[in-house]
């Protein structure tokens, strides 16, 4: 079945990302004082763009490398890719001004801007030519499971991605509530840490009786990466989720913001290849084009925040 709904951050930020990004603050002068003039507007310095990534998949660096290389080629700056330890860490780092650009989930973007982060959504990814932006949150069970609907999750061990994941927790929470189930008390939540881990644990059927993960992982990359075999998982619910935005900090100098918007406006895989950059199969599986998007596109996420009453949606 397909839900009619359109598609919570961890309470403590992951210290690993924050520790890593602490190095992106202004460099010290010879007397140990901070020299902010050299890095004004940048998370690290004028030659570097720090790109924050949500912890969706184990292979995030190789998956996103073509886009990283393209941004670097177009801006003439080194792109420093930093994958967060969890969604909360990425939100905290963004609010603190330690991210220049980022590939966020829709929920991460809303949570960060609610918290005061100065961000502009540059575009949203389209996976296939002619498609509308967005993807699907899938509820999956091991092959042969007696779980046939969201309501059947009562009393079960359920894998979620992360409390800050759009398709791996926020929208699944709305689905559970719509079925009359409390996502915290009527199921035993297991936070796997990534979409791939959630799908894999569900396929194994030991830690989780069912799980939520994005469609690309369940139907393509998880199988290609050998995490589970085709047919190991059965999809019993699908929910459409707003596409993940590529964002930039509006703290960046105006000329850099202009360069990023012009360079990334409606780019396709062909544009990336035209720069002499290899487009990997993993990247091609989720990226066809980056289309412009306005902040209002994420109003549906704000609506789900209201429906679920998730405290983490608040600033």
C-alpha positions as CSV (number, residue, x, y, z in Angstrom):
1,X,0.0,0.0,0.0
2,X,1.1,3.6,-0.5
3,X,0.3,6.1,2.3
4,X,-1.4,9.4,1.5
5,X,0.9,11.2,3.9
6,X,3.7,13.1,2.2
7,X,6.8,12.4,3.9
8,X,14.0,13.5,16.1
9,X,17.2,14.6,16.3
10,X,19.5,12.9,18.9
11,X,19.5,14.7,22.2
12,X,23.3,15.0,22.3
13,X,25.4,16.0,19.3
14,X,28.0,13.5,18.2
15,X,31.3,14.7,19.5
16,X,33.4,13.3,16.6
17,X,32.1,15.7,14.0
18,X,32.3,18.7,16.3
19,X,35.8,17.8,17.2
20,X,36.7,17.5,13.6
21,X,35.0,20.7,12.6
22,X,36.6,22.6,15.5
23,X,39.7,22.5,13.3
24,X,37.8,24.5,10.8
25,X,37.7,27.6,13.0
26,X,39.9,30.6,12.4
27,X,43.6,29.8,12.3
28,X,45.8,31.0,15.1
29,X,48.4,33.8,14.6
30,X,51.9,33.5,15.9
31,X,50.9,34.9,19.3
32,X,48.0,32.3,19.6
33,X,45.2,34.7,18.9
34,X,42.5,34.1,16.3
35,X,42.9,35.6,12.8
36,X,39.3,35.9,11.6
37,X,40.0,38.3,8.8
38,X,41.6,35.6,6.6
39,X,38.6,33.3,6.9
40,X,35.7,35.8,7.2
41,X,32.6,34.2,5.8
42,X,34.2,30.7,5.5
43,X,34.0,27.8,7.9
44,X,37.8,27.1,7.4
45,X,39.5,29.4,4.9
46,X,39.0,31.2,1.6
47,X,40.5,28.3,-0.4
48,X,38.3,25.6,1.2
49,X,34.7,24.7,1.2
50,X,33.7,22.4,4.1
51,X,31.0,20.1,2.9
52,X,28.9,18.4,5.6
53,X,27.1,15.1,4.9
54,X,24.4,13.2,6.7
55,X,25.5,9.7,7.9
56,X,23.2,7.9,5.5
57,X,25.5,5.2,4.1
58,X,28.8,3.7,4.8
59,X,30.1,4.5,1.3
60,X,29.0,8.2,1.4
61,X,32.5,9.5,0.3
62,X,32.8,7.3,-2.8
63,X,29.1,7.9,-3.6
64,X,29.3,11.7,-3.6
65,X,32.9,12.1,-4.9
66,X,31.7,13.1,-8.4
67,X,29.7,16.0,-7.1
68,X,32.5,17.0,-4.8
69,X,35.0,17.0,-7.7
70,X,32.6,19.0,-9.8
71,X,32.1,21.7,-7.1
72,X,35.9,21.9,-6.7
73,X,36.4,22.2,-10.5
74,X,33.8,25.0,-10.8
75,X,34.8,27.1,-7.8
76,X,38.6,26.5,-7.8
77,X,38.4,25.6,-4.1
78,X,39.3,22.4,-2.3
79,X,36.1,20.7,-1.0
80,X,36.7,19.1,2.3
81,X,34.1,16.4,2.8
82,X,33.0,15.7,6.4
83,X,30.5,13.0,7.2
84,X,28.8,13.6,10.5
85,X,28.6,11.0,13.2
86,X,24.9,11.6,13.5
87,X,22.3,14.0,12.3
88,X,22.4,16.1,15.5
89,X,26.1,16.7,15.1
90,X,25.6,18.0,11.6
91,X,22.8,20.4,12.8
92,X,25.0,21.7,15.6
93,X,27.9,22.2,13.4
94,X,25.8,24.1,10.8
95,X,24.3,26.3,13.5
96,X,27.8,27.1,14.7
97,X,28.9,28.2,11.2
98,X,31.3,25.3,10.6
99,X,29.7,24.1,7.3
100,X,30.0,26.0,4.0
101,X,27.9,23.6,1.9
102,X,26.1,20.4,2.6
103,X,24.0,17.5,1.4
104,X,21.3,17.4,4.0
105,X,18.1,15.5,4.6
106,X,15.0,17.6,4.4
107,X,14.5,17.2,8.2
108,X,18.1,18.2,8.9
109,X,17.6,21.4,6.8
110,X,14.4,22.3,8.7
111,X,15.9,21.6,12.1
112,X,19.1,23.5,11.3
113,X,17.2,26.6,10.0
114,X,14.8,26.4,13.0
115,X,17.9,26.6,15.2
116,X,19.2,29.7,13.4
117,X,21.5,28.3,10.8
118,X,21.9,30.6,7.8
119,X,21.3,28.3,4.9
120,X,20.0,28.6,1.3
121,X,18.8,25.5,-0.5
122,X,20.7,25.5,-3.8
123,X,18.8,22.6,-5.3
124,X,17.3,19.2,-4.8
125,X,18.4,15.9,-6.4
126,X,16.3,14.2,-9.1
127,X,17.2,10.5,-9.6
128,X,15.8,10.0,-13.1
129,X,15.1,12.2,-16.1
130,X,11.7,13.7,-16.1
131,X,11.0,12.7,-12.5
132,X,9.8,15.1,-9.8
133,X,12.1,15.7,-6.8
134,X,11.7,13.4,-3.9
135,X,12.2,9.8,-2.9
136,X,10.4,7.2,-0.8
137,X,10.6,6.0,2.7
138,X,10.1,2.2,2.7
139,X,8.9,0.0,5.5
140,X,10.6,-3.3,4.9
141,X,10.4,-6.8,6.6
142,X,12.4,-10.0,6.1
143,X,11.1,-12.3,3.4
144,X,8.3,-14.4,4.7
145,X,7.5,-12.1,7.7
146,X,3.9,-12.2,9.1
147,X,4.1,-8.4,9.4
148,X,1.8,-7.1,6.6
149,X,1.0,-3.5,7.6
150,X,2.2,-0.6,9.8
151,X,-0.4,-1.6,12.4
152,X,1.3,-5.0,12.7
153,X,4.4,-3.3,14.1
154,X,2.9,-3.1,17.6
155,X,5.2,-4.9,20.1
156,X,7.9,-5.5,17.4
157,X,11.6,-4.5,17.2
158,X,11.7,-1.8,14.6
159,X,14.9,-0.4,12.9
160,X,15.0,3.3,12.4
161,X,17.9,5.2,10.8
162,X,18.6,8.0,13.2
163,X,16.3,10.3,15.3
164,X,17.2,13.1,12.9
165,X,16.5,11.2,9.6
166,X,13.6,12.4,7.5
167,X,12.8,9.1,5.8
168,X,14.3,7.0,8.5
169,X,12.4,8.4,11.5
170,X,10.3,11.5,11.1
171,X,8.0,10.3,8.4
172,X,7.9,6.7,9.8
173,X,6.9,8.2,13.1
174,X,4.0,9.9,11.4
175,X,3.0,6.6,9.8
176,X,3.0,4.9,13.1
177,X,0.9,7.6,14.7
178,X,-1.6,7.4,11.9
179,X,-1.9,3.7,12.6
180,X,-2.6,4.4,16.3
181,X,0.9,3.4,17.5
182,X,3.3,5.5,19.6
183,X,6.8,5.3,17.9
184,X,8.5,5.3,21.3
185,X,6.4,3.0,23.4
186,X,4.3,0.7,21.1
187,X,7.4,-0.6,19.3
188,X,11.0,-1.2,20.4
189,X,13.0,1.3,18.4
190,X,16.5,0.3,17.2
191,X,18.6,3.2,15.8
192,X,20.8,1.6,13.2
193,X,22.8,4.8,12.3
194,X,22.4,4.6,8.5
195,X,19.9,3.6,5.8
196,X,22.1,0.7,4.8
197,X,22.5,-0.6,8.3
198,X,18.7,-0.3,8.9
199,X,18.0,-2.4,5.8
200,X,20.7,-4.9,6.5
201,X,19.7,-5.5,10.1
202,X,16.1,-6.0,9.0
203,X,17.1,-8.4,6.3
204,X,19.0,-10.4,8.9
205,X,15.9,-10.5,11.1
206,X,17.7,-10.7,14.4
207,X,17.9,-7.2,15.9
208,X,14.9,-5.9,14.0
209,X,11.6,-7.5,12.9
210,X,11.0,-4.6,10.5
211,X,12.8,-1.4,9.5
212,X,12.6,1.9,7.6
213,X,15.1,2.9,4.9
214,X,15.2,5.0,1.7
215,X,14.2,3.4,-1.5
216,X,17.6,3.6,-3.2
217,X,19.3,1.6,-0.5
218,X,16.6,-1.1,-0.4
219,X,16.2,-1.5,-4.1
220,X,19.7,-0.7,-5.5
221,X,22.8,0.2,-3.4
222,X,22.3,-2.2,-0.5
223,X,22.1,-5.1,-3.0
224,X,25.0,-3.8,-5.1
225,X,27.1,-3.5,-1.9
226,X,26.3,-7.0,-0.8
227,X,24.6,-6.1,2.4
228,X,21.6,-8.3,1.5
229,X,20.4,-10.2,-1.6
230,X,17.6,-9.2,-3.9
231,X,14.4,-10.7,-2.5
232,X,15.6,-10.7,1.1
233,X,13.4,-7.8,1.9
234,X,9.7,-7.3,1.3
235,X,8.3,-3.7,1.1
236,X,5.0,-3.3,2.9
237,X,4.6,0.5,2.9
238,X,5.9,3.5,0.8
239,X,5.7,7.2,1.7
240,X,6.9,10.0,-0.6
241,X,9.5,12.3,1.0
242,X,10.7,15.7,-0.1
243,X,14.1,15.4,-1.8
244,X,17.3,16.0,0.1
245,X,18.6,19.6,-0.5
246,X,22.1,20.6,-1.4
247,X,22.5,23.7,0.8
248,X,25.0,26.6,1.1
249,X,25.8,28.9,4.0
250,X,24.7,32.5,3.5
251,X,27.7,33.5,5.6
252,X,29.8,32.8,2.5
253,X,30.9,35.9,0.6
254,X,28.4,37.1,-2.0
255,X,30.6,36.2,-4.9
256,X,31.1,32.7,-3.7
257,X,27.4,32.2,-3.2
258,X,26.8,33.5,-6.7
259,X,29.4,31.2,-8.2
260,X,27.9,28.2,-6.4
261,X,24.4,28.9,-7.6
262,X,25.5,29.5,-11.2
263,X,27.7,26.5,-11.2
264,X,25.1,24.1,-9.7
265,X,22.0,25.4,-11.4
266,X,20.2,22.4,-13.0
267,X,23.4,20.4,-13.5
268,X,23.1,16.9,-14.8
269,X,25.3,13.8,-14.8
270,X,26.3,14.8,-18.3
271,X,27.5,18.2,-17.1
272,X,29.7,16.5,-14.4
273,X,31.1,14.0,-17.0
274,X,31.8,16.9,-19.3
275,X,34.3,18.2,-16.7
276,X,36.2,15.0,-17.2
277,X,34.9,13.6,-13.9
278,X,34.1,9.9,-13.6
279,X,30.5,9.2,-12.7
280,X,30.3,6.1,-10.6
281,X,27.4,3.6,-10.7
282,X,26.6,4.4,-7.0
283,X,26.4,8.1,-7.8
284,X,24.4,7.6,-10.9
285,X,21.8,5.5,-9.0
286,X,20.6,8.5,-7.1
287,X,21.7,11.5,-9.1
288,X,20.4,12.6,-12.5
289,X,19.9,16.3,-12.1
290,X,20.0,19.0,-9.4
291,X,17.0,21.2,-9.8
292,X,16.4,24.6,-8.1
293,X,14.2,24.6,-5.0
294,X,12.7,27.2,-2.7
295,X,12.5,27.0,1.1
296,X,8.7,26.6,0.8
297,X,9.3,23.1,-0.8
298,X,10.0,21.9,2.8
299,X,6.7,23.1,4.3
300,X,5.5,19.5,4.1
301,X,8.3,18.5,6.5
302,X,7.2,21.3,8.8
303,X,3.6,19.9,8.6
304,X,4.8,16.5,9.6
305,X,6.7,18.1,12.5
306,X,3.4,19.5,13.7
307,X,1.6,16.1,13.2
308,X,4.2,14.2,15.2
309,X,4.9,16.9,17.8
310,X,8.6,16.0,17.6
311,X,10.4,18.2,20.1
312,X,13.5,18.1,17.9
313,X,11.7,20.1,15.2
314,X,11.8,23.1,17.5
315,X,14.7,25.5,17.6
